[in-house]
């Protein structure tokens, strides 16, 4: 069936479906955008003769924590089909209950929205940046119904609509159910759009990039060429594009001063936000998010953990597979940029040190393995709390932890007697679980790796690095591809905490590392250091300058202030455990060959 005929048949059956099934209707307008407000109307028909309830979601697809979107809803009113005002009651902060309706309920409310990122909504005179869970109420008892939403863009501001929602006519869009609706962000602004066609499995897909940024759009053409290169290299990993709904994938990019830096994947689109427009550092700094989020079109959107299904809008899903879903995606982010020629091999090699140092040297591995780190997402994924935490010593981001394990697995596979690689394993996972969207479990991954290599290899990898917190032999693994991994600072004194200047004194501005000198000396976050070894710590003395005078093992007297009281203690410096990574200029021939196969551009 050709695409035009398919589209006609699809629309015909959608019309029949709409006629046979009640639809939840929404409208949204932005007359008071200057004060970050939207006016929203929701109409629900053919309701059962019982109490009708609507809620604001507490979660957002792509995020793993709780977000209290209901706090920004006010002025909510309800009436029936004849305009009769209905009584609205509440028994919890997230839900509104309505009785006495006649089968139809029309609800109006005002939304305040002023955070432009991948979770929240932002409304002002530059745009209406809408994440659906942060914008629209929903009816828990009618989640399977189709949704129609009509947007009223500000014509005086030349706003246009960009979204993965299906366009019906004019400013009217639809989603087949609540899940697709909630997963469909919308960017309404005076943006520019570039698009191109990609063929995959004899099907043409459109890749659309809507860019909203301040000032000139200079550089957009070249930036979009880099996007194309990324897409080509990611398709080369999996062998095919996902079967995008409506044959289109949408990048929704806001590179504006009033945004908050973020990236958020969705089924057929992604949100990209940054304070940096292309001409002000965004060209180089924003492209990594493009690579990361588009990789999610396979890994997490379709290669999806069972623990994220069904997605819960009232509570957070607990998933132990985020090290794979997010971490392996992070591993591929810079690898794809390297293969696409956007960064050099030298830059890629040097970039490895940051994530390896963070994971390798973290004391948090004493408390949680990578699965348990994934469980922490509920508390760290843009979650908010006001009480202090000890993340410096107890948490490693599953993005970073999974990144290092992806690196270790890839290089371990490439060093087998019968060499394999992570690309082909990811493709294997795609064929088994992603292509037909069969949710996987942690055990499924272990079993599949055993099928791809052999069960003993898989068991050893999972037992050693997934279920326990051991670190792979990165020095040997990286050497096998001609990358150095060395500690060059073992003779340098180190304190093990963030020190900032505050009111002409050094402030300990992070919880000290459990393995560090300050921790051993009993100094804690919030202490103000007055002197070290008799040297006054003030704005004229930098911590790195002081440390040059000492070596690991040296013991000094520290005078500090805590709660207004001056105290003394002794501190013994430790060595700086940081590693450096670099591209070896003349690796042995086997390592050079492996490196080329690993980092060079791939073809489908």
Buried (B, 14 or more C-beta within 10 A) or exposed (E): EEEEEEEEEEEEEBEEEBEEEBBBBBBBBBEEBEEBBBBBBBBBBEBEEEEBBBBBBBBBBBBBBBBEBBEBBEEBEBBBEEEEEBEBEEEEEBBBBBEEBEBBBBBBBBBBBBBBBBBBBBBBEBBBBBBBBBBBBBBEBBBEBBBBBBBBBBEEBEBBBBBBBBEBEEBBBBBBBBBBBBBBBBBBBEBBEBBBEBEBEEEEBBBBBBBBBBEEBEBBEEBBEBBBBBBBBBBBBBBBBBBBBBBBBBBBBBBBEBBBBBBBBBBBBBBBBBBBBBBBEBBEBBBBBBBBBBBBBBBBBBBBBBBBEEBEBEEBBEBBBBBBBBBBBBBBBBBBBBBBEBBEBEEBBBBBBEBBBBBBBBBBBEBBBBBBBBBBBBBBBBBEEEEEEEBBBBBBBBBBBBBBBBBBBBBBBBBEEEEBBBBEBBBBBBBBBBBEEEBBBBEBBBBBBBEBBEEEBBBEBBEEBBBEBEBBEBBEBBBBBBBBBEBEBEEBBBBBBBBEBEEEBBBBBBBBBBBBBBBBBBBBBEBBBBBBBEEBBEEEBEBEEBBEEBEBEEEBEBBBBBEEEEBEBEBEBBBBBBBBBBBBEEBEEEBBEBBEBBBEEBEE
